[in-house]
Structures are given as structure tokens and as C-alpha cells.
């Protein structure tokens, strides 16, 4: 059994410990910690957001965004999540956390736009040097 398998089993066990995700409990708090420890990015990795063709670098700086995305999905899809095998649960949560609409790759992609607005999804953005003598 690999470390990934063991961590996926731990994640599924924490979910199983929760009677429900609709109410606060110490078990639900432990689930949040397990999702953070098992699902969230800890080092640099390249992730391609769903609907995009360009990978973006995601770091541990985006872990909070990943945790929120994963837990929102888990709470909204609790019944489905409880039917998944441990590795399937891990894969689903990792995908939602990194590639989903509110996941880390979208956040990193947005950060890369340096605050620009009105850029359509998929529209390439290129930064170029300007000749300062041409600036009025």
C-alpha cells in the first residue's frame, strides 16, 4: 500500500466519522484538517484548470482556496462522496480543489493577470516591453 492510498483511506475515515456535514461537530473539524493535509498543495505543481489549455503554477499559497473549494463540494455532494472509494474520493476532491471553477488553478490564473479585468476566459494575455520614447 502506498502513502497515497493510506492518506486516501485516512480522508475517507474522517468523512465516515461525521454523522452529517450539515452541522458543526468535532468530527467535521477533523475532516477539514484531513482535507487540508491530504488534498491541498504543499509545493509547486502545474495545474491546467478545467476548460483551459494552459497549465499554471500552483503553490501552497493557494491551499486555502483549495480547502474551501474541496469542502464546498464535499458539503454539497455529501451523499455522493460517501459512496466513493477512498482513492476516488481523494481524486474527486483534488480535482475540485485544483482544477474546478473556484479552485487554485483558477485563482493562480487570475493572479497572473495582475489585476486586469475584462479578459475573456481563454483569451491569451501577453506582456511586452514598450518604447518609452513613444509615450506622450
N, CA, C and O atoms as a GROMACS GRO file, in nm:
protein
  544
    1UNK      N    1   0.084  -0.117   0.000
    1UNK     CA    2   0.000   0.000   0.000
    1UNK      C    3   0.089   0.124   0.000
    1UNK      O    4   0.184   0.132   0.078
    2UNK      N    5   0.060   0.220  -0.087
    2UNK     CA    6   0.141   0.341  -0.097
    2UNK      C    7   0.093   0.446   0.003
    2UNK      O    8  -0.014   0.434   0.062
    3UNK      N    9   0.175   0.548   0.018
    3UNK     CA   10   0.140   0.659   0.106
    3UNK      C   11   0.011   0.726   0.058
    3UNK      O   12  -0.072   0.766   0.140
    4UNK      N   13  -0.005   0.739  -0.076
    4UNK     CA   14  -0.127   0.800  -0.129
    4UNK      C   15  -0.250   0.718  -0.088
    4UNK      O   16  -0.353   0.775  -0.052
    5UNK      N   17  -0.240   0.587  -0.095
    5UNK     CA   18  -0.351   0.501  -0.055
    5UNK      C   19  -0.384   0.520   0.093
    5UNK      O   20  -0.501   0.532   0.131
    6UNK      N   21  -0.281   0.524   0.175
    6UNK     CA   22  -0.302   0.541   0.319
    6UNK      C   23  -0.368   0.674   0.350
    6UNK      O   24  -0.457   0.683   0.434
    7UNK      N   25  -0.324   0.778   0.281
    7UNK     CA   26  -0.381   0.912   0.303
    7UNK      C   27  -0.525   0.919   0.253
    7UNK      O   28  -0.610   0.983   0.316
    8UNK      N   29  -0.554   0.853   0.142
    8UNK     CA   30  -0.691   0.848   0.090
    8UNK      C   31  -0.782   0.774   0.188
    8UNK      O   32  -0.896   0.815   0.210
    9UNK      N   33  -0.732   0.667   0.247
    9UNK     CA   34  -0.808   0.591   0.347
    9UNK      C   35  -0.834   0.678   0.470
    9UNK      O   36  -0.943   0.674   0.526
   10UNK      N   37  -0.735   0.754   0.512
   10UNK     CA   38  -0.750   0.845   0.626
   10UNK      C   39  -0.858   0.950   0.597
   10UNK      O   40  -0.941   0.980   0.683
   11UNK      N   41  -0.856   1.005   0.477
   11UNK     CA   42  -0.955   1.104   0.436
   11UNK      C   43  -1.096   1.044   0.440
   11UNK      O   44  -1.188   1.104   0.496
   12UNK      N   45  -1.113   0.927   0.384
   12UNK     CA   46  -1.243   0.859   0.383
   12UNK      C   47  -1.288   0.826   0.526
   12UNK      O   48  -1.407   0.833   0.556
   13UNK      N   49  -1.195   0.790   0.611
   13UNK     CA   50  -1.228   0.758   0.750
   13UNK      C   51  -1.279   0.882   0.823
   13UNK      O   52  -1.374   0.874   0.901
   14UNK      N   53  -1.217   0.995   0.800
   14UNK     CA   54  -1.262   1.120   0.863
   14UNK      C   55  -1.402   1.157   0.816
   14UNK      O   56  -1.484   1.205   0.895
   15UNK      N   57  -1.431   1.136   0.687
   15UNK     CA   58  -1.566   1.160   0.637
   15UNK      C   59  -1.664   1.064   0.702
   15UNK      O   60  -1.773   1.105   0.743
   16UNK      N   61  -1.627   0.939   0.712
   16UNK     CA   62  -1.712   0.838   0.773
   16UNK      C   63  -1.742   0.869   0.920
   16UNK      O   64  -1.849   0.835   0.970
   17UNK      N   65  -1.648   0.931   0.988
   17UNK     CA   66  -1.665   0.966   1.130
   17UNK      C   67  -1.773   1.072   1.151
   17UNK      O   68  -1.828   1.083   1.260
   18UNK      N   69  -1.803   1.150   1.047
   18UNK     CA   70  -1.902   1.257   1.057
   18UNK      C   71  -2.042   1.202   1.036
   18UNK      O   72  -2.069   1.136   0.936
   19UNK      N   73  -2.130   1.228   1.131
   19UNK     CA   74  -2.269   1.185   1.115
   19UNK      C   75  -2.333   1.261   1.000
   19UNK      O   76  -2.407   1.204   0.920
   20UNK      N   77  -2.306   1.389   0.992
   20UNK     CA   78  -2.356   1.475   0.885
   20UNK      C   79  -2.261   1.593   0.868
   20UNK      O   80  -2.192   1.633   0.962
   21UNK      N   81  -2.258   1.647   0.747
   21UNK     CA   82  -2.175   1.764   0.722
   21UNK      C   83  -2.256   1.893   0.733
   21UNK      O   84  -2.202   2.003   0.717
   22UNK      N   85  -2.385   1.881   0.758
   22UNK     CA   86  -2.471   1.999   0.766
   22UNK      C   87  -2.465   2.068   0.902
   22UNK      O   88  -2.515   2.179   0.917
   23UNK      N   89  -2.404   2.002   1.001
   23UNK     CA   90  -2.394   2.059   1.136
   23UNK      C   91  -2.248   2.057   1.182
   23UNK      O   92  -2.170   1.971   1.143
   24UNK      N   93  -2.215   2.153   1.265
   24UNK     CA   94  -2.080   2.160   1.322
   24UNK      C   95  -2.060   2.046   1.422
   24UNK      O   96  -2.152   2.008   1.494
   25UNK      N   97  -1.938   1.994   1.423
   25UNK     CA   98  -1.903   1.890   1.520
   25UNK      C   99  -1.751   1.879   1.524
   25UNK      O  100  -1.683   1.925   1.433
   26UNK      N  101  -1.698   1.820   1.630
   26UNK     CA  102  -1.554   1.798   1.634
   26UNK      C  103  -1.507   1.708   1.520
   26UNK      O  104  -1.396   1.725   1.470
   27UNK      N  105  -1.592   1.612   1.480
   27UNK     CA  106  -1.556   1.523   1.369
   27UNK      C  107  -1.546   1.600   1.237
   27UNK      O  108  -1.460   1.572   1.154
   28UNK      N  109  -1.635   1.696   1.219
   28UNK     CA  110  -1.631   1.779   1.098
   28UNK      C  111  -1.504   1.865   1.098
   28UNK      O  112  -1.443   1.886   0.994
   29UNK      N  113  -1.466   1.914   1.214
   29UNK     CA  114  -1.341   1.991   1.226
   29UNK      C  115  -1.222   1.904   1.186
   29UNK      O  116  -1.130   1.950   1.118
   30UNK      N  117  -1.224   1.778   1.229
   30UNK     CA  118  -1.116   1.685   1.194
   30UNK      C  119  -1.115   1.657   1.044
   30UNK      O  120  -1.009   1.640   0.985
   31UNK      N  121  -1.232   1.654   0.982
   31UNK     CA  122  -1.241   1.635   0.837
   31UNK      C  123  -1.176   1.752   0.765
   31UNK      O  124  -1.102   1.732   0.669
   32UNK      N  125  -1.203   1.875   0.811
   32UNK     CA  126  -1.139   1.992   0.750
   32UNK      C  127  -0.987   1.978   0.754
   32UNK      O  128  -0.918   2.006   0.656
   33UNK      N  129  -0.936   1.935   0.868
   33UNK     CA  130  -0.790   1.918   0.883
   33UNK      C  131  -0.740   1.808   0.790
   33UNK      O  132  -0.634   1.824   0.728
   34UNK      N  133  -0.813   1.699   0.781
   34UNK     CA  134  -0.772   1.590   0.692
   34UNK      C  135  -0.772   1.634   0.546
   34UNK      O  136  -0.679   1.602   0.472
   35UNK      N  137  -0.873   1.708   0.505
   35UNK     CA  138  -0.877   1.759   0.367
   35UNK      C  139  -0.758   1.850   0.343
   35UNK      O  140  -0.692   1.839   0.239
   36UNK      N  141  -0.729   1.938   0.436
   36UNK     CA  142  -0.613   2.027   0.423
   36UNK      C  143  -0.484   1.946   0.409
   36UNK      O  144  -0.402   1.974   0.321
   37UNK      N  145  -0.467   1.847   0.494
   37UNK     CA  146  -0.342   1.770   0.496
   37UNK      C  147  -0.327   1.676   0.377
   37UNK      O  148  -0.216   1.652   0.331
   38UNK      N  149  -0.438   1.623   0.326
   38UNK     CA  150  -0.432   1.522   0.221
   38UNK      C  151  -0.451   1.580   0.081
   38UNK      O  152  -0.384   1.538  -0.013
   39UNK      N  153  -0.540   1.676   0.067
   39UNK     CA  154  -0.580   1.724  -0.065
   39UNK      C  155  -0.502   1.848  -0.111
   39UNK      O  156  -0.469   1.860  -0.229
   40UNK      N  157  -0.472   1.937  -0.021
   40UNK     CA  158  -0.418   2.068  -0.060
   40UNK      C  159  -0.270   2.063  -0.100
   40UNK      O  160  -0.192   1.982  -0.050
   41UNK      N  161  -0.235   2.151  -0.193
   41UNK     CA  162  -0.100   2.160  -0.249
   41UNK      C  163   0.000   2.204  -0.142
   41UNK      O  164  -0.027   2.294  -0.063
   42UNK      N  165   0.115   2.138  -0.142
   42UNK     CA  166   0.220   2.170  -0.046
   42UNK      C  167   0.348   2.223  -0.112
   42UNK      O  168   0.432   2.283  -0.046
   43UNK      N  169   0.361   2.202  -0.243
   43UNK     CA  170   0.478   2.251  -0.315
   43UNK      C  171   0.431   2.299  -0.452
   43UNK      O  172   0.311   2.300  -0.479
   44UNK      N  173   0.523   2.338  -0.536
   44UNK     CA  174   0.486   2.389  -0.668
   44UNK      C  175   0.445   2.274  -0.760
   44UNK      O  176   0.513   2.172  -0.768
   45UNK      N  177   0.332   2.292  -0.828
   45UNK     CA  178   0.290   2.196  -0.930
   45UNK      C  179   0.219   2.273  -1.041
   45UNK      O  180   0.164   2.381  -1.018
   46UNK      N  181   0.219   2.216  -1.160
   46UNK     CA  182   0.149   2.278  -1.272
   46UNK      C  183   0.011   2.215  -1.283
   46UNK      O  184  -0.002   2.092  -1.286
   47UNK      N  185  -0.091   2.299  -1.291
   47UNK     CA  186  -0.230   2.252  -1.298
   47UNK      C  187  -0.299   2.324  -1.414
   47UNK      O  188  -0.287   2.445  -1.429
   48UNK      N  189  -0.370   2.248  -1.494
   48UNK     CA  190  -0.449   2.306  -1.603
   48UNK      C  191  -0.594   2.314  -1.557
   48UNK      O  192  -0.658   2.211  -1.536
   49UNK      N  193  -0.646   2.437  -1.542
   49UNK     CA  194  -0.785   2.449  -1.498
   49UNK      C  195  -0.880   2.390  -1.600
   49UNK      O  196  -0.851   2.391  -1.720
   50UNK      N  197  -0.993   2.337  -1.555
   50UNK     CA  198  -1.094   2.284  -1.647
   50UNK      C  199  -1.133   2.392  -1.746
   50UNK      O  200  -1.157   2.507  -1.709
   51UNK      N  201  -1.140   2.355  -1.872
   51UNK     CA  202  -1.177   2.448  -1.977
   51UNK      C  203  -1.063   2.531  -2.031
   51UNK      O  204  -1.083   2.615  -2.118
   52UNK      N  205  -0.943   2.509  -1.980
   52UNK     CA  206  -0.826   2.583  -2.026
   52UNK      C  207  -0.730   2.487  -2.092
   52UNK      O  208  -0.740   2.366  -2.074
   53UNK      N  209  -0.637   2.541  -2.168
   53UNK     CA  210  -0.536   2.455  -2.230
   53UNK      C  211  -0.396   2.485  -2.177
   53UNK      O  212  -0.300   2.417  -2.213
   54UNK      N  213  -0.386   2.585  -2.092
   54UNK     CA  214  -0.255   2.625  -2.041
   54UNK      C  215  -0.242   2.594  -1.892
   54UNK      O  216  -0.324   2.638  -1.812
   55UNK      N  217  -0.139   2.520  -1.856
   55UNK     CA  218  -0.117   2.495  -1.714
   55UNK      C  219  -0.064   2.620  -1.644
   55UNK      O  220   0.004   2.703  -1.706
   56UNK      N  221  -0.096   2.634  -1.518
   56UNK     CA  222  -0.048   2.745  -1.437
   56UNK      C  223   0.021   2.689  -1.313
   56UNK      O  224  -0.019   2.583  -1.264
   57UNK      N  225   0.123   2.758  -1.264
   57UNK     CA  226   0.188   2.709  -1.141
   57UNK      C  227   0.100   2.736  -1.019
   57UNK      O  228   0.052   2.847  -0.999
   58UNK      N  229   0.082   2.633  -0.938
   58UNK     CA  230   0.006   2.643  -0.815
   58UNK      C  231   0.101   2.609  -0.701
   58UNK      O  232   0.179   2.514  -0.710
   59UNK      N  233   0.095   2.687  -0.594
   59UNK     CA  234   0.183   2.665  -0.478
   59UNK      C  235   0.099   2.650  -0.351
   59UNK      O  236  -0.024   2.655  -0.355
   60UNK      N  237   0.167   2.630  -0.241
   60UNK     CA  238   0.098   2.619  -0.113
   60UNK      C  239   0.028   2.750  -0.076
   60UNK      O  240  -0.057   2.751   0.012
   61UNK      N  241   0.063   2.859  -0.142
   61UNK     CA  242  -0.007   2.986  -0.119
   61UNK      C  243  -0.155   2.976  -0.156
   61UNK      O  244  -0.236   3.054  -0.107
   62UNK      N  245  -0.189   2.880  -0.239
   62UNK     CA  246  -0.327   2.862  -0.284
   62UNK      C  247  -0.402   2.755  -0.204
   62UNK      O  248  -0.516   2.721  -0.236
   63UNK      N  249  -0.340   2.702  -0.100
   63UNK     CA  250  -0.400   2.593  -0.023
   63UNK      C  251  -0.533   2.632   0.041
   63UNK      O  252  -0.625   2.550   0.048
   64UNK      N  253  -0.545   2.755   0.086
   64UNK     CA  254  -0.672   2.798   0.148
   64UNK      C  255  -0.785   2.794   0.046
   64UNK      O  256  -0.896   2.750   0.077
   65UNK      N  257  -0.757   2.839  -0.076
   65UNK     CA  258  -0.856   2.836  -0.182
   65UNK      C  259  -0.895   2.691  -0.212
   65UNK      O  260  -1.012   2.660  -0.233
   66UNK      N  261  -0.797   2.603  -0.214
   66UNK     CA  262  -0.823   2.460  -0.239
   66UNK      C  263  -0.909   2.400  -0.129
   66UNK      O  264  -1.002   2.324  -0.157
   67UNK      N  265  -0.878   2.432  -0.005
   67UNK     CA  266  -0.954   2.378   0.108
   67UNK      C  267  -1.100   2.420   0.101
   67UNK      O  268  -1.190   2.339   0.122
   68UNK      N  269  -1.123   2.546   0.072
   68UNK     CA  270  -1.261   2.596   0.061
   68UNK      C  271  -1.333   2.528  -0.054
   68UNK      O  272  -1.447   2.484  -0.039
   69UNK      N  273  -1.268   2.518  -0.169
   69UNK     CA  274  -1.331   2.455  -0.286
   69UNK      C  275  -1.366   2.309  -0.257
   69UNK      O  276  -1.476   2.264  -0.289
   70UNK      N  277  -1.273   2.236  -0.198
   70UNK     CA  278  -1.295   2.094  -0.168
   70UNK      C  279  -1.408   2.075  -0.067
   70UNK      O  280  -1.494   1.989  -0.085
   71UNK      N  281  -1.408   2.156   0.038
   71UNK     CA  282  -1.512   2.141   0.140
   71UNK      C  283  -1.648   2.185   0.090
   71UNK      O  284  -1.750   2.126   0.126
   72UNK      N  285  -1.652   2.288   0.007
   72UNK     CA  286  -1.781   2.328  -0.050
   72UNK      C  287  -1.840   2.215  -0.135
   72UNK      O  288  -1.959   2.186  -0.127
   73UNK      N  289  -1.754   2.151  -0.215
   73UNK     CA  290  -1.802   2.039  -0.296
   73UNK      C  291  -1.847   1.925  -0.206
   73UNK      O  292  -1.953   1.866  -0.227
   74UNK      N  293  -1.768   1.895  -0.106
   74UNK     CA  294  -1.797   1.782  -0.017
   74UNK      C  295  -1.930   1.802   0.055
   74UNK      O  296  -2.009   1.709   0.066
   75UNK      N  297  -1.954   1.922   0.103
   75UNK     CA  298  -2.079   1.950   0.173
   75UNK      C  299  -2.198   1.944   0.077
   75UNK      O  300  -2.304   1.892   0.111
   76UNK      N  301  -2.180   1.998  -0.043
   76UNK     CA  302  -2.289   1.999  -0.141
   76UNK      C  303  -2.317   1.861  -0.200
   76UNK      O  304  -2.428   1.834  -0.245
   77UNK      N  305  -2.216   1.773  -0.199
   77UNK     CA  306  -2.230   1.640  -0.260
   77UNK      C  307  -2.202   1.529  -0.158
   77UNK      O  308  -2.144   1.425  -0.191
   78UNK      N  309  -2.244   1.553  -0.035
   78UNK     CA  310  -2.214   1.459   0.073
   78UNK      C  311  -2.259   1.317   0.043
   78UNK      O  312  -2.184   1.222   0.065
   79UNK      N  313  -2.380   1.301  -0.005
   79UNK     CA  314  -2.433   1.167  -0.032
   79UNK      C  315  -2.346   1.094  -0.134
   79UNK      O  316  -2.310   0.978  -0.114
   80UNK      N  317  -2.311   1.162  -0.242
   80UNK     CA  318  -2.225   1.102  -0.345
   80UNK      C  319  -2.087   1.072  -0.288
   80UNK      O  320  -2.032   0.964  -0.313
   81UNK      N  321  -2.032   1.165  -0.213
   81UNK     CA  322  -1.897   1.148  -0.157
   81UNK      C  323  -1.888   1.024  -0.068
   81UNK      O  324  -1.786   0.955  -0.068
   82UNK      N  325  -1.992   0.997   0.005
   82UNK     CA  326  -1.992   0.882   0.097
   82UNK      C  327  -1.994   0.749   0.022
   82UNK      O  328  -1.961   0.646   0.080
   83UNK      N  329  -2.033   0.750  -0.106
   83UNK     CA  330  -2.036   0.625  -0.184
   83UNK      C  331  -1.903   0.597  -0.256
   83UNK      O  332  -1.884   0.488  -0.309
   84UNK      N  333  -1.813   0.695  -0.257
   84UNK     CA  334  -1.687   0.680  -0.330
   84UNK      C  335  -1.586   0.598  -0.251
   84UNK      O  336  -1.581   0.606  -0.128
   85UNK      N  337  -1.508   0.521  -0.321
   85UNK     CA  338  -1.395   0.451  -0.260
   85UNK      C  339  -1.293   0.557  -0.216
   85UNK      O  340  -1.292   0.667  -0.270
   86UNK      N  341  -1.208   0.525  -0.118
   86UNK     CA  342  -1.113   0.625  -0.068
   86UNK      C  343  -1.031   0.696  -0.178
   86UNK      O  344  -1.019   0.818  -0.175
   87UNK      N  345  -0.975   0.621  -0.273
   87UNK     CA  346  -0.895   0.686  -0.376
   87UNK      C  347  -0.982   0.769  -0.470
   87UNK      O  348  -0.939   0.874  -0.518
   88UNK      N  349  -1.104   0.723  -0.497
   88UNK     CA  350  -1.196   0.801  -0.580
   88UNK      C  351  -1.232   0.933  -0.511
   88UNK      O  352  -1.240   1.038  -0.576
   89UNK      N  353  -1.252   0.928  -0.380
   89UNK     CA  354  -1.282   1.049  -0.302
   89UNK      C  355  -1.164   1.145  -0.310
   89UNK      O  356  -1.182   1.265  -0.334
   90UNK      N  357  -1.044   1.094  -0.290
   90UNK     CA  358  -0.925   1.178  -0.299
   90UNK      C  359  -0.914   1.243  -0.437
   90UNK      O  360  -0.892   1.364  -0.447
   91UNK      N  361  -0.929   1.165  -0.542
   91UNK     CA  362  -0.917   1.216  -0.679
   91UNK      C  363  -1.022   1.323  -0.706
   91UNK      O  364  -0.991   1.426  -0.765
   92UNK      N  365  -1.144   1.300  -0.663
   92UNK     CA  366  -1.251   1.398  -0.683
   92UNK      C  367  -1.220   1.528  -0.610
   92UNK      O  368  -1.229   1.636  -0.668
   93UNK      N  369  -1.182   1.518  -0.484
   93UNK     CA  370  -1.155   1.638  -0.406
   93UNK      C  371  -1.032   1.714  -0.458
   93UNK      O  372  -1.031   1.837  -0.460
   94UNK      N  373  -0.930   1.640  -0.498
   94UNK     CA  374  -0.810   1.705  -0.552
   94UNK      C  375  -0.844   1.778  -0.683
   94UNK      O  376  -0.797   1.889  -0.706
   95UNK      N  377  -0.926   1.716  -0.767
   95UNK     CA  378  -0.966   1.779  -0.892
   95UNK      C  379  -1.047   1.905  -0.869
   95UNK      O  380  -1.023   2.007  -0.933
   96UNK      N  381  -1.144   1.898  -0.778
   96UNK     CA  382  -1.226   2.014  -0.746
   96UNK      C  383  -1.140   2.125  -0.686
   96UNK      O  384  -1.155   2.242  -0.719
   97UNK      N  385  -1.049   2.086  -0.598
   97UNK     CA  386  -0.966   2.184  -0.528
   97UNK      C  387  -0.869   2.255  -0.622
   97UNK      O  388  -0.840   2.373  -0.602
   98UNK      N  389  -0.820   2.185  -0.722
   98UNK     CA  390  -0.720   2.245  -0.809
   98UNK      C  391  -0.774   2.291  -0.943
   98UNK      O  392  -0.741   2.401  -0.988
   99UNK      N  393  -0.857   2.211  -1.006
   99UNK     CA  394  -0.900   2.239  -1.144
   99UNK      C  395  -1.038   2.302  -1.154
   99UNK      O  396  -1.074   2.355  -1.259
  100UNK      N  397  -1.116   2.297  -1.047
  100UNK     CA  398  -1.253   2.345  -1.051
  100UNK      C  399  -1.267   2.496  -1.064
  100UNK      O  400  -1.168   2.569  -1.062
  101UNK      N  401  -1.390   2.539  -1.078
  101UNK     CA  402  -1.420   2.681  -1.103
  101UNK      C  403  -1.368   2.773  -0.994
  101UNK      O  404  -1.328   2.886  -1.023
  102UNK      N  405  -1.368   2.728  -0.869
  102UNK     CA  406  -1.317   2.813  -0.761
  102UNK      C  407  -1.188   2.757  -0.702
  102UNK      O  408  -1.147   2.795  -0.593
  103UNK      N  409  -1.125   2.666  -0.775
  103UNK     CA  410  -1.003   2.602  -0.728
  103UNK      C  411  -0.878   2.686  -0.744
  103UNK      O  412  -0.884   2.799  -0.791
  104UNK      N  413  -0.767   2.629  -0.706
  104UNK     CA  414  -0.640   2.700  -0.702
  104UNK      C  415  -0.588   2.739  -0.840
  104UNK      O  416  -0.527   2.845  -0.854
  105UNK      N  417  -0.610   2.657  -0.942
  105UNK     CA  418  -0.558   2.691  -1.075
  105UNK      C  419  -0.627   2.816  -1.128
  105UNK      O  420  -0.562   2.901  -1.189
  106UNK      N  421  -0.758   2.827  -1.107
  106UNK     CA  422  -0.829   2.948  -1.148
  106UNK      C  423  -0.778   3.068  -1.071
  106UNK      O  424  -0.759   3.176  -1.127
  107UNK      N  425  -0.754   3.050  -0.943
  107UNK     CA  426  -0.702   3.158  -0.860
  107UNK      C  427  -0.563   3.200  -0.907
  107UNK      O  428  -0.534   3.320  -0.917
  108UNK      N  429  -0.477   3.103  -0.935
  108UNK     CA  430  -0.342   3.133  -0.984
  108UNK      C  431  -0.348   3.200  -1.121
  108UNK      O  432  -0.270   3.291  -1.149
  109UNK      N  433  -0.439   3.154  -1.204
  109UNK     CA  434  -0.456   3.213  -1.336
  109UNK      C  435  -0.499   3.359  -1.323
  109UNK      O  436  -0.451   3.446  -1.396
  110UNK      N  437  -0.589   3.385  -1.232
  110UNK     CA  438  -0.635   3.521  -1.208
  110UNK      C  439  -0.522   3.608  -1.153
  110UNK      O  440  -0.506   3.723  -1.193
  111UNK      N  441  -0.443   3.551  -1.062
  111UNK     CA  442  -0.327   3.624  -1.008
  111UNK      C  443  -0.230   3.663  -1.119
  111UNK      O  444  -0.170   3.770  -1.115
  112UNK      N  445  -0.216   3.576  -1.218
  112UNK     CA  446  -0.122   3.601  -1.327
  112UNK      C  447  -0.166   3.717  -1.416
  112UNK      O  448  -0.086   3.774  -1.490
  113UNK      N  449  -0.294   3.752  -1.407
  113UNK     CA  450  -0.343   3.865  -1.487
  113UNK      C  451  -0.310   4.000  -1.422
  113UNK      O  452  -0.339   4.105  -1.478
  114UNK      N  453  -0.250   3.995  -1.304
  114UNK     CA  454  -0.205   4.117  -1.235
  114UNK      C  455  -0.315   4.221  -1.220
  114UNK      O  456  -0.289   4.341  -1.236
  115UNK      N  457  -0.436   4.178  -1.190
  115UNK     CA  458  -0.545   4.272  -1.166
  115UNK      C  459  -0.617   4.321  -1.289
  115UNK      O  460  -0.707   4.405  -1.278
  116UNK      N  461  -0.582   4.272  -1.407
  116UNK     CA  462  -0.654   4.315  -1.526
  116UNK      C  463  -0.796   4.263  -1.522
  116UNK      O  464  -0.822   4.154  -1.471
  117UNK      N  465  -0.887   4.340  -1.576
  117UNK     CA  466  -1.027   4.299  -1.580
  117UNK      C  467  -1.073   4.289  -1.725
  117UNK      O  468  -1.003   4.333  -1.816
  118UNK      N  469  -1.188   4.232  -1.744
  118UNK     CA  470  -1.250   4.217  -1.876
  118UNK      C  471  -1.165   4.134  -1.972
  118UNK      O  472  -1.164   4.159  -2.092
  119UNK      N  473  -1.095   4.035  -1.919
  119UNK     CA  474  -1.022   3.940  -2.003
  119UNK      C  475  -1.110   3.817  -2.013
  119UNK      O  476  -1.139   3.752  -1.912
  120UNK      N  477  -1.152   3.784  -2.133
  120UNK     CA  478  -1.240   3.669  -2.152
  120UNK      C  479  -1.166   3.540  -2.122
  120UNK      O  480  -1.046   3.530  -2.148
  121UNK      N  481  -1.236   3.438  -2.069
  121UNK     CA  482  -1.172   3.309  -2.043
  121UNK      C  483  -1.109   3.254  -2.171
  121UNK      O  484  -1.172   3.252  -2.276
  122UNK      N  485  -0.984   3.209  -2.160
  122UNK     CA  486  -0.914   3.150  -2.274
  122UNK      C  487  -0.844   3.252  -2.361
  122UNK      O  488  -0.765   3.214  -2.448
  123UNK      N  489  -0.871   3.380  -2.340
  123UNK     CA  490  -0.807   3.483  -2.420
  123UNK      C  491  -0.662   3.499  -2.372
  123UNK      O  492  -0.638   3.521  -2.253
  124UNK      N  493  -0.566   3.488  -2.463
  124UNK     CA  494  -0.426   3.499  -2.419
  124UNK      C  495  -0.391   3.643  -2.381
  124UNK      O  496  -0.439   3.739  -2.441
  125UNK      N  497  -0.308   3.655  -2.282
  125UNK     CA  498  -0.258   3.785  -2.237
  125UNK      C  499  -0.107   3.781  -2.248
  125UNK      O  500  -0.042   3.690  -2.196
  126UNK      N  501  -0.050   3.880  -2.315
  126UNK     CA  502   0.094   3.886  -2.333
  126UNK      C  503   0.145   4.021  -2.283
  126UNK      O  504   0.084   4.125  -2.311
  127UNK      N  505   0.253   4.018  -2.210
  127UNK     CA  506   0.315   4.142  -2.163
  127UNK      C  507   0.435   4.170  -2.253
  127UNK      O  508   0.514   4.080  -2.282
  128UNK      N  509   0.446   4.294  -2.297
  128UNK     CA  510   0.554   4.331  -2.388
  128UNK      C  511   0.620   4.459  -2.340
  128UNK      O  512   0.558   4.542  -2.274
  129UNK      N  513   0.746   4.474  -2.375
  129UNK     CA  514   0.819   4.597  -2.344
  129UNK      C  515   0.763   4.709  -2.431
  129UNK      O  516   0.722   4.687  -2.544
  130UNK      N  517   0.762   4.830  -2.376
  130UNK     CA  518   0.722   4.944  -2.458
  130UNK      C  519   0.841   5.038  -2.473
  130UNK      O  520   0.928   5.044  -2.386
  131UNK      N  521   0.843   5.108  -2.581
  131UNK     CA  522   0.949   5.206  -2.606
  131UNK      C  523   0.904   5.336  -2.538
  131UNK      O  524   0.810   5.400  -2.583
  132UNK      N  525   0.968   5.372  -2.431
  132UNK     CA  526   0.925   5.487  -2.350
  132UNK      C  527   0.936   5.619  -2.427
  132UNK      O  528   0.876   5.718  -2.386
  133UNK      N  529   1.011   5.623  -2.535
  133UNK     CA  530   1.022   5.746  -2.613
  133UNK      C  531   0.895   5.772  -2.693
  133UNK      O  532   0.870   5.884  -2.736
  134UNK      N  533   0.814   5.666  -2.713
  134UNK     CA  534   0.690   5.682  -2.788
  134UNK      C  535   0.574   5.724  -2.700
  134UNK      O  536   0.466   5.756  -2.750
  135UNK      N  537   0.595   5.724  -2.567
  135UNK     CA  538   0.488   5.758  -2.474
  135UNK      C  539   0.479   5.909  -2.466
  135UNK      O  540   0.579   5.977  -2.444
  136UNK      N  541   0.360   5.963  -2.484
  136UNK     CA  542   0.341   6.107  -2.483
  136UNK      C  543   0.335   6.162  -2.344
  136UNK      O  544   0.319   6.282  -2.325
   0.00000   0.00000   0.00000
